[in-house]
């Protein structure tokens, strides 16, 4: 078994998840990068080629409960005890509520909320035996503030934030910390797909820092929450990495 921290990252082959994987291996920790997209996994593997000894890549659909259970068991057996989990797998849509189909709503909830819960539950079942672990759920400011076009996405992230709090309270006695990160507008492939030029202008105007964040800035927050020596007394919290978006009222231009 490896002695260094082992971090399991869903949605780890692109965007925020990939930035966290890069930060993990740069720290000398081991990263298990799980993603549903095989092409993205291959690209991430090439990007982290110099860290082959620390980075492990595997395909996972977080909506497949049996696959989640089997993969976590396999990782624990072959790589070592998972000390940290980052639930970064997620999908989104920017659709008016009256045009949002039931099927689309269910799919977003299934991936973003239920998928994250299943991975967290299965990982926590093993962490509790060791009385140690840090779980991070990547949520969104859209789960805190109402943003047009995000009825399904926002609901999934709001649910994830409350699930984070409940799990934090229940798991604290067995040494597991559970926190959330709520990014604002971040330059990721998903955001580039969802944000039109007009949307980008509106987001930039609403963010006091007047810019989009980088995946690396979210990764820095994740590294803080994963490290017991820096955040050992922090659990049940939502850390907003949003340039001030969630606290802003009237913003002067």
N, C-alpha and C positions, 0 to 999 in steps of 0.2 A: 504494500500500500504506500502511496505517495504521502509525504509529510507536508508538502506545500498545499496551500488552498486550492481547491478544485471548484471551478465555477461553471455551472450548467447554464447556457444561454439559449433560449428559444428565439427564433427570428434573428439568429446571430450571424447570418450571412450577408446582411446588407444594412444600411442606415445606422440607426442608433445601436442595434444589437452588434453589428460588426465593429463599431467604434469601441464598444465595451469589451469585446473580445480582444481588440488590439491593445487596450489599456491593461487588461488582465495579463496577457503574455508579456507585455513590456515590464510589468511588475515582477515577472518571474514566476507567476502563478500558472496553473494549468486551466485551459479553457476547453469545455466541451461545447462545440458550436452546432446547434441543431436548427434545421430549417426545412421547410417543405419544398423549396425550390432547388433542385439538383444543380442547375446551371449556376445559381448564385453561390452554392456551396463550393463548386469547383473554382469559381473566381476568387472566393474568399481564401480558399486553400492556396492559390497561387500568390495572393497578396501577403499571406502569412507564412510563406514557404520557409523563411529563415527561422521560424519558430516551430518547425515540425515536431520537435520533441515536446512542446508544450500545448500545441493546438490539435484538437481532435475534431473531426467533422462527420456529421451523421444526418441522415434525412429523418424528419419527424413531422407528422401532421398532428398538431395539438388537439384536434377534435376527435382523434382516434384513441379512446381511453385505453384500450388494450396495448396499443403500440407505445403509449406513454409509459405505462407500467413496466412493460418488457424492456424498454430502452433504459430507464433509470436503473433497473436491476442489473442490466448488462454493464452499464457504465460503472456502477459501484463495484462490480466483480472484477472488471478488467482494468479500470483506471484508478479507482480508490474512492473513499467516502466523499460525497459531494458536500462541500462546506457552504456554498453559496448558490443561489438560483436567481437568475434574472429573466423574468417573463417579458420578453420584448416582441414576441410574435403578435402580429395584429394586422387587421385590414381596415379600410375606411371607405367612406363614400360621402360625397358632397351633393346631397339631393334634398329638395324641399320636402317637408313632411308629407304633404298631400300626394307627392309623387313617389314616396317610398313604399315599395312592395313589402308584403309580409315576409316573403322568402328572403329578400335582401336584409330585412331587420333581423330575422332569425339567424342568418349566416354570420352577420357581424357579432351578434351576441354569442354565438357558438364559438367563434374563434377568440374574440377579445376577452370575454368574461368567463365562459364555461371552460374554455381551453386553458386559460391561465389558472383557474381554480384547480383543475385536474392535475396539472403539472405541479402546482404548489402543494396540493394535498399529498401526492405520491412521494414527493421529495421530503416533505415534513415528516411523513411516517418513518422515514429512515433517519432523518436528523434527530428526532426525539430520542432515539436509542442512544445517541452520543451526547445529548443535551447541549447541542451547539448547532448554530446555523443562521444564515441571513438570507431572507427572501426579499426580492425587490420586484414589484409589479410596475411596469412602465404604463402609466395611465396617460392623461392629457389634460390640458387646461379646459378642453371641451367637456370634461366630466365635472368641471367646477362652475364654469360660466356658460350661459346659453349662447351658442354660435349658430347662425343660420346654416341650414343644410346638414346639421349634425344630429338629427333626432335619434337615429340608430347608433351612430358612433358615440355621441355624447352619453347616451343611456348606458352603453356598454362600459364606458370608462368611469361613469359615476358609480355604477354597480361594483366595478373593480376597486374603487377607492373605499367603499364601505366594507367590501369583503376583506380588504387589507386590514382595516381596523379590527374587525371581528377576529380574524386569524391572529393578529398581534396580541390581542387580549387572551385568547385561548391558549396560545402557544408560548407565551412569556414564561410560565412556570417550568417549561421543559427546555428553556435555554434558546429558543428560536425567536429571532427578531424578524418582524415583517413590516416593511415600509413601502411607500410608493414614490415614484418620481412622476411629476406632471409637467412634461415639456410644453412650451409654447410653440410658436412656429420655428421649426428646425429644418435646415436644408438636408432633406432626405429624399430618396426616390419616391416614397409615398406622397410626400408633400408636393414635390414637383409635379406629380400626376394630378393631385387634387386641387392645387391652387392656380387659378388663372392669373393673368396679369392684373386684372381688377382686384381679385382677392388678395394678391400680394400687396398691392397698394393699401388696401384697407387694413390688413394685418400690421404692416409696417407703421401705419399712422396710429394704431391702437397700442403699440408697444412703446413704452417710455424710452427704451434704449434705441428705438428707431432702426432695428435690424432684425434679421433672422438669426437664430443661434446655430451653432455647429454641433454635429453629433459628438464631437470630442468634449464639448462642454457638458453634455448630459452624461457622458462616460465618466467624467471627473466626479460628478455627484454620486454616480453608482459606486465608484471605487471607495468613496468615503463611507457609504452605507454598508458595503461588503466587509470593511475592515473593522473587526471588533476592537482593535486598539484605538480607533478614532471615533467610533460611533456605538460603542458597547452598551450605552444607556439610552439609545435612541430606538424606539419601536412604535409602530402605529401611526407614523407621521407621513405627511405628503410634502415632499420637497419640490417646489415649483421652480423649474428652470425655464423662465419665460420672459426675461428682460423687464419684469415689472408688470406684465399684462394683467394678472389676476388682482392686483392691488390698485390699479389705476382708475381714477374717476375721469373728470374732464382733463384732457391732455392738451396743453398749449402747443401750437405748431410754430 
